Amino acid sequence: MRTTTVVIGAGQAGLAMSWWLSRRSIDHVVLERGEVANSWKTERWDSLTLLTPNWQSRLPGYGYLGNDPDGFRTMRETIGFIEDYAVAISAPVRARTAVISVRKRGEGYEVVTDQGTWQCDAVVLATGACNLPALPSVSASLPPAIRTLTPLHYRNPAQLDQGGVLVVGASASGVQIADEIQRSGRQVTVAVGEHVRVPRVYRGRDIKWWMDASGVLDQRYDEVDDIVRARNVPSLQLAGFPDRRTIDLNSLTSIGVKLVGRLAGINEGKAQFSGSLRNVCALADLKMNRLLDTIDAWATEHGRDGEVAPSQRFEDTRVEESPPLLLDFARGQVKTVIWATGFRPDYSWLKMPVFDHKGQIRHDGGVVEMPGLYVLGLPFLRRRKSSLIDGVGDDARELSTHLAAYLRKAATNATAAPASGSKRDATGIQALP
Amino acid sequence: MTSATTEKPVNNGVNVEALFGAREALTKAPEAAKFKWRASCEWVKGTQSRSTVDGFYGLGAEQKHKTKFSFHSDHPEIFASEDSGATPVEIVLAGLAGCLTAGIAAVAQARDIQLRSVTATLEAGMDVRGILGADPDVRNGFDGVKVVYKIDADASPDDIKALVAQSQKRSAVYDIITNPTNVTVEVK
C-alpha cells in the first residue's frame, strides 16, 4: 500500500496532525493499534479527569461547546471528545492496526503493520509520551510478596488488598492516587522526590487560565535556558476535582497520608528513603511562590488586578521533624507499592538510528534528524503546552508546514538532482509559508 | 533565574562559565565525567590516624592536587583519647559545610547574586550508645543533621532561600549523607 504520509497514533496528536495534513491536501493515513483515543480508553484509572479545564482543549478546528467551561472532563467525556473530533475532521484512521516496524526505504519509509505494509514519503510519530512506566532500578529489589502496580494498570482502590500502600512519586498521578486510596481506608505513605506544587485556583482563576493568559504555556522550546531540564520537569501536582480543590502534600497529610523522602534504595527487604524530604519540599514551595510572583506581576502589568481576587500565598509544605528513613516490608504494614514514577515512550518498533545515549529520540522541536520523520506530542516539544490536548495543535501546524516543504523539496529533487540532506532547524520552520 | 541589574558585575570568585562549559562538554562525553576520589590513611597510635589526599581520577586521566593535603583525626578526652585532632564525624560535618557553601557561591554567581558573607553552623545529633554497643536498637550514625546558614547578599530572603535549596539539590556530600551508598571494605 502507498500513501504520502503515515501518522502513527490516533490520539489528540495524530488527529491534530491529520487535520493539518488534510488542510494542506497531503494524502495520509492515521494508523492506530486499537481504537481512536486508545490510551485514554485502556491505560487510565477510573476516577481520572483531565487536569485542564474544559475550555482548554482546543484542537485545530474544534473546541468546547458545553456550558461548564471551568469543569474537568471525566475519562468517558475525554474519550467522547476525541472520538467526536476524529469523526468531525473525517480523519483517515485505520483502527486495530499495530505497527510492527518503521524503516528507511530508499528516499522514503516502509511501515510494516499487522494489517499490511505501507510505503510513504514521511512519517509522523504521534504515539505519545506515556506508553511505558518509567520504573526506577530499585524496583527490581522489591520483595516478591509485595504487589506492585503502575498508573497504567491501577483502576481503583477496590483492586488492592487491605493494608498499607506505598506510593512512589508525588507528581500528578502519585498525589491523585494517594488521595483516593487514603480515602478508601488504607494507610498511604508517599515517597516524595522533586515535584512541582501549584494551587488549582489562584486569585479566583484556574492556574491553567493564568498560565495560558500570561503566555507561560506558549513559551517556546528555543526560548528557554535549559530545554533538557524543561522537558524533564515533573507534571504539576494537580487534580481536576469537581469542587476545584487543590491537591498538594499538605492536603494529603491533612487526611492522614504519611510523607517520606525519595525512595533511595531497597536492601534486605527494607525500603530506604532519602533524608532530603525537607529540601525537595522547600524547592517546590519556593518555585510555586516564584510562579505566583510572576502571575501577580503580569496581572498588575495588564491591569487585571481589579477583576480578580487579591494576591495570596499558601502555607509552606508541612514536614514532620524526623520523617522515617526505613520501611521494613517484612512487618507487613505495606502490601502494595504503586510506582507513580513517570512514563516513557515506546519506540521499540522504530528501526532507525535516531536515539541518543539515553534511548530518547533526538529531535529539534519535533523534526527528527532523518529527513521526513517527525515526532509530536512529547513534553515541551515546541512549547510548554506541547503535551496538553490544547497545545498539540500549534505544534502540528508548524510541523505540517515543515513536512509540506520537505515533500515539495523531495518532489523537486526527484525530478532534478538527488536529495541534499540539508540540516533543518526551528528557524527554518518559521520562515516557511 | 534572577537577573539583577547591578552597577558592578557580580563576582563571588566562581568561574561559572567554566562550570557551564564543563557541563556541556561532559554531556557530550559522559565517559570523561566519571571521576574516582581517593584518600589514604595510616594509623598513628591509639585512636589517632592521618589521612591524606593527593591524586584522583577524572576527565579520562590521573589528576593531582597542587599539594598533598592531610587530615589528622582523633577523639576527645572524654572518650579516653588524646584529642589531638578532629573527630571523624566532625570531618564529615566539615565536608558537608564545605560542599554546601561552595554550591551556594556557585549558584549565586550563576544567578547574578552578589554575596557579602556566608556563615554556617552545623550540629548533628548522635546517641553514642550505638557506637559503644550498649543498645542494639540505636544506630551508630547521626540521628539528624541541622545546618543553619546566615547569608548577607544582594537578594530577597526568598531568593537567598532558593540559593541554599538549589545548593542542596546539587551537593555531593548532601547526597552522600541523605542517601544510602554501598560500601565495600576489604582486607588484603
Boltz contact constraints between the chains, C-beta under 6 A:
constraints:
  - contact:
      token1: [A, 264]
      token2: [B, 179]
      max_distance: 6.0
  - contact:
      token1: [A, 264]
      token2: [B, 180]
      max_distance: 6.0
  - contact:
      token1: [A, 265]
      token2: [B, 180]
      max_distance: 6.0
  - contact:
      token1: [A, 272]
      token2: [B, 180]
      max_distance: 6.0
  - contact:
      token1: [A, 274]
      token2: [B, 178]
      max_distance: 6.0
  - contact:
      token1: [A, 274]
      token2: [B, 179]
      max_distance: 6.0
  - contact:
      token1: [A, 275]
      token2: [B, 178]
      max_distance: 6.0
  - contact:
      token1: [A, 276]
      token2: [B, 178]
      max_distance: 6.0
  - contact:
      token1: [A, 279]
      token2: [B, 165]
      max_distance: 6.0
  - contact:
      token1: [A, 279]
      token2: [B, 168]
      max_distance: 6.0
  - contact:
      token1: [A, 282]
      token2: [B, 165]
      max_distance: 6.0
  - contact:
      token1: [A, 283]
      token2: [B, 165]
      max_distance: 6.0
  - contact:
      token1: [A, 286]
      token2: [B, 161]
      max_distance: 6.0
  - contact:
      token1: [A, 286]
      token2: [B, 162]
      max_distance: 6.0
